[in-house]
């Protein structure tokens, strides 16, 4: 029996021209605004306005007018997902474009090193962008000592953190480095450190509320960059540390207006670093909430009660973010940048039930920050993973549009790459959302996948469906197949069944379809898919890490056609001096041709990228090792598992990766990126006895 089958395509085309040579539309500026623990239901346009429209005094709500305007003038994403329902892995997914099946940061890996991979910043920097990050980082590479935590006074010498933002594509950084520092919103009063690149600068920042501070710093950088480099596009990543954790109030009202000469301003004077560093620490409450009351007992005959202080604080924090967004949008208009700036607004995960207000834990049930869903931060239910997301880009996005198809934070890296005019790195798990934003072309479906492990249970809120109250968390996993969501919690093995939900019909995940007639095949495909799109990570072990990977279910061998007649290897070729391995997996297939084995076609010498793709039949269950030797850059996929990442410095040495596979047909994709000179490539697969599988075929059609 043959071990190789192929449905082949060879395409020879100019695939990429460096931005300086390309005659394309002007690259957009990019402003990415990212919030901390802001739930899907915590914005007016997503849920709060619906609560207000009930005109029920027992249903408290708050407003976000500037963010609502952003959505109404742009695009609202109805079903957009974070990487994981907690801070560090979610931010790692956003920045790297890798979902939690491939991310190097999973579970609660706070303050650990950001893996050496492409990021949103490094990709657009290759396209000529200036890049800057503001606010919360938490991926610097030295885990904090929580047991012996001490105050971090200002002026400390740089601790030589190995993965600062500047090490991952950002030209400039101002903000909190440590994850834990981002739980507090007054650097001086809370004895936390603010870093400008590698210099600690918190001295003189009394009364600097971080939402204002990071907004002012972002405005200052955009203004100076536009004045000094008016033709260079920029990417600014503004990562707020609010409304999370301590829930402090700002010291004074937000200044009227916004933009260049109004709104919050960077003064640069010690003791008055920004123009809102005045008033009193933790003192100012927005007048909409200062005396807000509600019908706590659903009895209009009794006197209403004031909102609990912690709830007023939460609404106040969200409103401060809203003011900042309005300020930033005014700035873009003042600088004549609004039309061609892509503004993304999103959050790292669902709402939290935490606060550092003594005796006053925050409960997201008061405003239903989880929206119409169940689950909060640390849950893989929709309320923990689905996040409020808006895109605004007048030059490309028509006002009032909605994106209803599922997508995720990992899709922004390919999107930014396409907008900037560079190829998508094959290191990303995402797809470009440009067809969705522009309304033109066919949108590739996004891979929706997440995994996370944490002790504890889902809160037993009355608003949640009884099946979700007190739901065990521990090992959790989410995978989408067709339009169905698969969810597992408390996982003990790869054989555990998924709960299956049709989210369009059942957004609260009340009706588990698993076990019903017609869903056995969906269950089978979910279990297969959950193993076919991820790679085990030793620092975040899973009970299914060593489970044998099922063969492909979608590409069965036609029974009417003898296998020997289906011989060959797909080959996709792109010409160009690529800065990284381009993602050819999304390339259009045309001009059918066949190669006889995993070899490079004749005549390919330099500045090419090639994908060799085939279905390989593995005769028995077992461990198989994939061996690649090349003097060029290579990357290897089995199914959607990135088994070998791109080698940064090809030396001609052998590289290998091993997987435990079930017998059957498995897709294999070998990507090669060639520079100058003649490329050499050797590829083979060996079983657990070291025996090579016969990968060559009997027939070959020449490339024309």
N, C-alpha and C positions, 0 to 999 in steps of 0.2 A: 504494500500500500504506500502511496506517495505521502510525503510529509509537507508538501507545499502547494498552495493554491493561490491564484492571483487574478484580480479583476483590474486591469492595468490602465494607466494613463501616463503619457509623457507630455509635458508642456515645456516648451523652451520660450522664454519671454524675458523682457527686461522687467525685473521685479521691483527694483528700488533705485531711486536716484537721490543722492544726498540733498538735504534741504536747500543748500546754497545753489544747487544746480536746477532744482525742480521749479517749473513754472506752474505754481499751484495757487489756490486762494490763500489769502493772508492767514497766517497761523493765529488762532485765537489766544488771548491771555486766558489763564485758568486760575480761578479762586475756589479752593475747596474748603468749606466750612464744616467742621466736624465737632459734634457735641458729645458730652459724656453722660450716659445714662438717660438720655432724652427718649421717652417712649413714643411709639407710633401715635398714641392718642393725646400726646402733650402739645399738639399744635392745633390752632383753630381750624385750618383748612383740612386737616385729617380727621379730627374728631370733636374738638372742643366746641366748634360752631354748631354741631348737631346737638350737643348737650344744651347749649344756650337756646337753641330754637325750640326746645321743649317747654320753655317758660314755666319750669317747675322749680320752685324754691328749694326743693329737696335734692336738686341736681346741680351742684356748684360747677362753675366753669370759669375759664379765663380766656383772654384774647391774645393773639399774636398778629397784629395788623400788617407789619412789614413783611413777615415771612409769608403770610397769606398773599400779599401783593406779588411776592416773588413767584409763588406757585401760579397765581392767576395770569401773570405775564409770561410764564414759561411752561414747564411740564411737571406734573405731579406723578410720581411713581407709586402705583397702588400696591405693588408686591415686590419690594426690594429687600434683600436680606443682607445682614451682617455675616461675617465669617464665623463667629462664635458668640455666645451670649454673655461674654465678659470682655473686659477692656483689652488686655495685652494681645491675645490671639486675634481679636477682631481688628485691631490696628495693624498688626503684622500682615493680615490678609489684605486689608485695604492697600497698604503701601507696596506689597510685593506682587499683587495680582494672583496670588495662589490661595485656593480654598484650603480648608483645614485638612484635607487629605494629603496635601503636599507641603503645607507651611512648616517652617522650622520652629515655630512658636505655637504651642498648643496648651490646652488646659490653663492653669493659673501660673504661667511662666512669666511673671512680672520681672522687669529689670534685667532680663537676660539678653544676651547678644542677639541683635538682628542678623540673621544669616546673610552671607555674602551672595546676594542675588540682585537682579534688576528691581528697581523701584519706580514708582510714579515719577520721582524727581530725576533719577538717572536716565530714564528713557527720554523725557522731554528735554533734558539738558543736552543730550546727543543731537537734538533737533535745533539747538541754539538758544534755548530758553535760559533766562535767569531764574534761579530757584531759591525759595526761602521757606522756612518752617517756623511757626509761632505756637507757643502753648505747651501742651503736654506731650512728652516723648515716651519715657518708660521702657525703652528697648536698648539701653546703653551698654549692657554687657556685664554688670556686676550686681548680683542679687543683693538687695538690702537685708540687713540683719534685723529682723523684726523683734527678736527677743531682747536684744541689747540696743534698741533704737535710742539715739540721743538727738537733741536739737542740732540743726545744721546751721551754724552761724555764718554770716556773710563773710566774703573775702577769702574763702578757702582756696587753696591751690588746686588746680584741675586734677581730679583723681585718675586721669588717664583712662577714662572709659573707652573701650575699644570700638563701639559702634554708635557714635554720635550721629546726628543727622548729616553732618558734613562728610561722614564716611559712607553715606548711602545716598549721595546725589544732590544734597542741598548745599548751596553756596553760603547760606547764612541761616543762623538759628538764634531765636530768643525765646526762652521759656523755662519751664520746669523739666529737669532731666529725670529725676527719680519718679517712679510711679506713685509712691506714697505722698510725695510733695503735692501732687495734683489733687489731693483730697481736701486741701486747704486753700483759701482764696484771698488771703492777705499775706504776702511773703514775709514782710518784716514782723508783723504782729504774731504770726504763727511760726516764726523762726525757720522759714524755708528759703531755699536758694533759687535765684533766677540767674540763668546763664546766658550770656551772649557769646555764641561760639564756645570757646574754652575759658572765658573770663566770667567770674561770679560778680554780678552787678547789683545785688539787692540793696546795698547801702543807699539810704536816702529815699527808698520807696515806701515810706510810711503812707498808710491809707490808700495804697494802690490795690484796688479790687481787681482780681485777675481778668475778669471778662473785659473790663475797660482797658486794663494794661495791655493785654494781647491784641485788642482791637486797635488801640493807639499805635502800637509798634507795627502792626500790619499796614495801617494807613501811612505811617511815616516811610516805611520801606517802599511801598508802591509809588508814593509821590516822588521820592528821591530817584527811584529807578526810572520812572517815566521822564523826569527832567534830564537825567544824565544819559539815558539810553532809550530815546523815544521810539526807535525802530525795533528794539529787541523785545520779543514777547516774554512774559513772565509766568511762573507758576508759584502761587502762594498757598501754603497749607496752613490753615488756621485751626488748631485743635484746642477748643475750649476745655477747661476742666470743670465746667458747670453744666447742668444743675446738680452735680454729683456731690454726695458726702456731707460736708459740714453745713451746707445751706446757709452760709452767711449772707447778710444783706449788704448792699453797697453803702458807702458813706454819705452819698448825696444823690440828688436827682441826676438823671442823664441830661447832658446839655441839649438845648434845643437845636433842631436842624441836624445837619450832617455834612460830610464832604470835606473839602480842602480847608475851609475856614470856620467850620462849625462842628458840632458833635464833639466827641472825645478827641483830645489833642495831646500829642507828645510834647511836653515842655522841656524835659531834660534837666530840670533843676532839682537838686537834692532837697527833699522835704516837700517837693511839689512836682514830682516827675511827670505826672499827667494832670490835666486840668480838672479831673474829678478827685484828686487826692486832697480832699477838703471835707469839712463836716466832722462826723463822728464815726468811729469804728462800728461796723455792724448795726447801723442805726436807721438807714433810710428805707421806707416802704412806699411802693407805688400807691398813689391815692386810690386807685381802683380796688386795692386789696386791703388798705389800712383799716377800714371799718367794715369789711365785707361780712355779711351774715348769711345764714342758711336755715332752712326749716328742718332742723335735725331730727324731729320726731314725726314728720309728715302730718302735723296737726296745725293748721293755720290759726287756730284759736290760741295757741301758746306762743310766747315770745320767741323770736328767732335767736339763735346763738351765733357769736362771732366764729368765723373760720378758726380752726386750731392754728396756733402760731406757726407750726412746722409746715402746714399747708400754704399759709400766706407766704412764707419764705420761699417755698418751691415755685409758686406762681410768680413771685417777684424775680427769682433767678431766671426763669424762662423769659419773662418780659424784658429783662436786661439784655439777654441774647437777641431778642427781637429788635430792640433799639439799636444794637450794634450792627445787625444785618441791614437795617435801614440806613445807618450811617455809612456803611461800606458801599451800598448801592448808590448813595448820593455822591460818594467820592468818585466812583467809576463814571458817573454822568458828568461831574465837574471836569474830569480829565479827558472827556470824549472817548472813553474806553468801553462804555456799557454795551454798545452794539455788538462788538466782537470779543466779548469776554464770556467764557463759559464759567458760570457760577454753579457749583454743586453744594447743596446743603444736605447733611445727613447726620446720623448718630451711630455710636459704636455698638449699642445693644439696647434691649428693652429697659423699661424703668426699674429702678431699684426700690427696695423697701428700707433703705438705710438712711440714717442721718446721724450727725455727731452732736445734735442738740440733746443735752442731758434730759433723760426722762421723756423724750418726745420722738420716738421712732417715726419715720415717714412711712405712710402707707399709700401706695398708688391707687387704692380703691376710691379715695376721696374724689379725684378727678377722672378716674378710669384711664390712667396713663397708658395702659395696655390696649386702649381702643376697644374695638369690637371682638377682641380675641381673648384667649386665656394664656396665662404665663407671664413671667417677668424676667428680669435679669437672672441668668444662670439656668433658665429653662429653655428647652428646644421646642416648646410649643410656640405658636406664632407670636404671642406677645413678647417672647424673649428674643426672637430672631428677626422678625419683620420690623424694619426701621423706617421712619419718615424721611423721604428723600425727594428732593426737588432739583430740577435742572433749569437754568435760565441762560439763554443765549439768543438774543433777538435776531442776530444775523442768520441763525440756523433753525431755531425752534419757534414755531408759531404759538402765539399766546393761547392759553387755555387748554393745551393738549394734555392727555393722560396716557401713561404707559401702563398697560394692564398685564403684560406678559411677565413672568417671573424673571428676575435678574438679581445680581449680587455685587457686593463691593469689589470682588475680584475682576469684574468686567470693566472697571474704570481704567485700568492700565492699558488694555488694548484700545479703549475708546480714546484716551489721551494720545496714544501713539498715532492712531489714524488722524486725529485732528491736527497733530503736530507735523505729520508727514513723514513718519518713520515706521519701519515694519514692526509688527507686534513680536516681542520676544517669545520663543517657544517655551520659555520658562513659565509663562502665565497660563492659568487655567481658564481665563476669561475669554469672552468674545466682545468685539467692538459693538457698542450700542449706538454707533453713528446712524444706522438706518432707522432706529427708533427715534433719535433726536431730530433727524432731518425729515422723517416721513418718506424717505426715498430708499429704494432697494429692499432686499429681503433680509430680515433680521434673523441671524443664526440663533438658535435656542441656547440659553445659558445653562451650564451645568450647576444645579443646585445641590450642594453637598455640605454637610457639617458634622463634626464630631466633637464631643466635649465630655469631660468627666469632673464631677464635683460631688462631695457628700451632701446629704440633706434631701429635702423634699420641696415640692411646689407648695406655696402657701395655700391654706384652706379657706380662701376667700369665698364668701357667699356668691359673688359675681361669677365665679368659675363653675363650670359644669362639675357635677359630683364626681365624675370619673377622673378629674384632674386635681381635686383637692387632696393634698397630702401625697401626691404622686411621687414615687421614688425617682431620684435623679441618677446618681452614680454614673455609670457609663451610658452615654446617650449618643444617638446617631440619627441623622436625617438624610434622606435621599429622595429625589424626585424621579418618577418614571411616568412618562407621558404627562398627564395633567394631575396625577395623584401624588400626594405626599406620603412618604413612608417615615414612620417615627418609631424608634425603639429607646426605651429607658431601662436602667438597671440591667444592662446586657450582661449575659454570662457566657454566651457562645455565638458563633456565626449562624447557628441554626435557629436562634430566637426569632420568632415572628415579628414582623413590623405591624404596627397599627397603620391602617390605610385610610386616608381622608381625601375627599374631593373638596378642595378649599373654596372653589367658586360657589358651590352649593352649601358648603358647611364651613365657613371661616372660623368658627369657634371650636372646630374639631370635636364635635359632640357625637358624631355617628361614625364609629369604626367599621369600615367595610370588610376588614379582614375576616375570612371565614365564610363570607356570603358567597352565593353562587356566582361564578364567573370571575372571582378574584384570586383563584389559586395561581393562575399564570402571572398576574401582577405581583403577587407575593414572591414567586420564584424569581422574577426579573429584578425585583428590588434587592433580594439577597445576593444575586449575582452582581448587580451594579454596585452595591456597597463594597464589594471586594475588587472591582475592576477599575476604580477611579482613585485609589489611594495608595500611599506607601507608608509602611510602619515607621514610627519614630521611637527610638529606644527610650527617650526621656518622657514619653507619654504613651505607655504600653496600653494595648487594647486586648480584650479577650478574643478578638478575631484576627489578630496580627498574623498568625501562622496558619490560618485556615486555607485550604486549597482553593485556588481561584477558578471559578467555573468557566467553561468555554463560552464563546460568543453565542448569544441566542438569536441575534438578529440576522446573522449571515450564514445560514445553514447551507450545506452543499446541495445543489439541486439533484434529486435522486434520479432524474431522467438523463443526466449527463455524466458520462464516465469521468472520474476524477482526473485521469491522465490528460484529458483534453482541456482541463482548466489550469494549465501550467503557466507560470510566469511571475513576474514581480512588478507591481506598480512603480512608476518612476515619475516624480514631479520635479522639474528643474526650474530654478529662477536665477537670473543673472544679476550680479551686483556685488559691490564691495560692502557687504553687510557688517554692521557694527556688532552684531550678535546673531545667534541662531534664529532665523525668522521662522514664524509658525506657518509651515506649509501644510499643516493638517487641514486648514480651512481653504486651501487653494482649490480653484475650480478645475475639474478634470475634463480634458478634451484631447482629441487626436490620439486614439487608442494605439498603444504599442506595448511590447512585452520584452522584458529581460529574462534571461534564463536563471539568474540567481542574484544574491545580494552583492552585486559588483557595480562599480561606477561605470557609466556609459563611456564609450570611446569618444575622444575629442573634448572632454571636460578637463580643463587645465587650471584655471584660476578665476577668482571672483565669481564663484557660483555657489548656490545652495541647492542641495539635492535631497529628496525624500524617497527612500526605497521602502515599499509597503507591500505586505503580503499576509495572507492567512496561512498560518503554520499549523499542521496537525501534529499533536503530541500523542503518541500511541498509548501511554498508560499514565495513571496518576503518579506524580513524583516531583522531585526538585530538579529544575533545569537552570543551567547557567548560561547566560548570554555574554559572549566574548567579542569585544570590538578592539581592533588595533588599527590606528590610523595616524598619519602625520597632519591631519586636519582636525578641526573641531567636530565633535560628534555628540549626538543625543539619542537616547533610545527609549521608545515607548512600547509597552505591552498592554493591550487595551488602552486605557487612558492613564495607566500607571507610568509616571516618569521614572523609569528604572535607572537610567544613567543621565545625570544632568550634564550640561555642556562643560567640557573641559576647557579651562581658561587658557592654558598653555599646552597645546598638543605637542607631545614629544615622540610619538610613535610607540609608546609603551602600551601594553594591553590593559584594558579596563573590563571589568565584568560585574554582573549583578545576577542574583539568584532569586527565583520565585518558585513557589510550590503550586503546580498547576494540575487541574483535573484533565483527564484525557479528552481530546477533542480539538476543535479548531480555535486558535487564538490569533488575533491580529497583532502584527509586529510592525513597527515603524522605526526605521533607522534614518536619522537626519544627519547630513554632512554639510559643513560650511567650509569652503576652500578659499584660501588666500592665494598668494603667488606660488607658482611652480606646479609640478605634477603631483596630484593627490594620490595617496596610496590608501587602500582600505582592505581590511580582512575582517570577516564576520562569521562566527559559527555559534552553534548551540550544542551544549553537551548535557547528557543526562547525569543522574547522581552516581553513575559508574564511570564517568569521564568519557563516555562514548559520544561521538559527534552524530547529530542528526543529518541525514542526507538532504541538504537544502537546495541543491541544483535541480533543474527541471530538464526535460528532454527537448523542449522546443524554445525557440527564441525568434522574435521578430525584430529586425533592425530598426534603430531610431532613424527617422527621416528628417 
